[in-house]
Structure formats: C-alpha cells, structure tokens
Amino acid sequence: MTEQFPFQKLDAYAVAKAMAMAVHGAKISHRELRDQAERASVSTFLQLSEGLPNDAPGMRRRYFTIARNSLCEVVAAIDLALALGAIAEGRAREVLAAAHRLRGMLIALAR
C-alpha cells in the first residue's frame, strides 16, 4: 500500500493501530476477555479514524470521546486478563503503554 489518506500519517492513527495489533497478538487465553479486548481495540481505532478527517468540531469530539471510552474498555480487559493470568505480563505492558500514550492523544484531539 503506497498511497495513504492524510489521517493515516498521523501519530494517533499509528499508535491506535499498533495497540489493536498488540491486543490481537497478545493471544489472551480467556475467551470472553480476548473477544472484548479485541473488539474494543478495533472500536478505538475505527472511531479515531472516523474523527480524524472530520472537519466539524462537535463530531470530532464525539468520535474521540467514543474512542476514549473504548480505550478504557481495552485497559480494563487487559488488567483483568493480567490478574487472571490470561495474558503474559510483557504483552500486557505493551498494550497498556500504547493505551496510555493514545489516551493523551485522544484528550488533546477532543479539545
């Protein structure tokens, strides 16, 4: 893929994509938590992707708020998976580091 839309070149897009890939790669052993974490990470990525190119401030804020809510769901699922021993600690750290970074970006974008 050589051509990209402008929003695909932004750091927030790259971090959200990396987080979703890390969640998928974590292979959480608890079936429900794996499903929830994967769906929430995809939702975070897609809501961000809808908001980034949007020119209407209210709509951007709406998409970024939904993305942040889904991000919190990812964090909670990873936290519980870690507590249950359903995810390797290193994988959890990778996801949570990306989530923490993305949270700051989403807050800034929603302003």
N, C-alpha and C positions, 0 to 999 in steps of 0.2 A: 504494500500500500504506500504509494508515494505522495498522493495529494491528501491534504488534511484540511478540515474546516478550521478557521481561526481558533475556535474554542478548544480544539483538540491539542493545541500547542501550549495551553496554559498549565501552570504547575498544579493547580487544584484538580484538573482533569487527570493528570498523570498520577497524582497521589491517590485519588479515589479509585482509579483503575488498578494501581498496584495493591491497594488494600483489598479490593474484591478478588484479585488474583491470589493474594496471600491467604484469604479466608478459604478459597477453593482448594488451594494447595495444602492447607493445614490438615485436611482429612480428619475432621472431628469425628470421633468414634461414636458419639451419642447421636443417633439418627435424627431426632427432633431438633436438637441444638444445631447440628450441621445444616439441616434444611433451613432453619430460621436464620442462622448467621449468613448463609449464602444468599437467601432471598433479600435480607436486609442490606447486605453489601451491594447487591445488584441494584436495589432500590436507591441507595445512597448515590451510586454512580449515575444512574439514569436521571434522577431528579436534578442532580447537579448539572448534568448535560443538557437538560431542558432549560434550566435557569440561565446558564452562562450566555447563550446568544440572545436572550430575551431583552428587548430594549425598555420594556415597561417596568419601572422600579417596583411597583406593587407585586407584579407577577414574579420578578426575580426573587424578591424577599420570600414570597410564598414557596417557590421551589427550593430555595436554600434552607428554609425552616423545615420543610418536609425531609430534605436530605439530612439535616442535622438530627431530626428525630429518629430516622432510620439508622444513622450512625450510632446513636445511643443504644439502639437495639443490638447492633453488632457488638458493641463493647460489653453489654450485659450478657449476651450469649457466649462470648469468649471467656468472660470472667467466670461464669457458671461452669462452662466446659473445663476450664482450668481447675476449678475447685473439685470437680468430679473426676479428674484425671482423664478426661476425654480428649485432651489436646496436649501436645508437647509444649513445655514451657517456652522454648525458643520460638516456636511457631506463634504462640500467644503473644509474646513480646513483639514480634514482627508486626502482627496485625494491630496491636494496641499502639505501637509507635506511629504507624501510619494514621490510625484513627485520631490520635492526639494532634498530630500535625494538621490533618484535614479539618478537625473541629475549629481550630483557629482561623483557617482559611474561610470556612463557611460563615463564621461570625463576622469576619471582615467583609465578606461579599454581601451579606444581608444588610449592611449599614447603608 
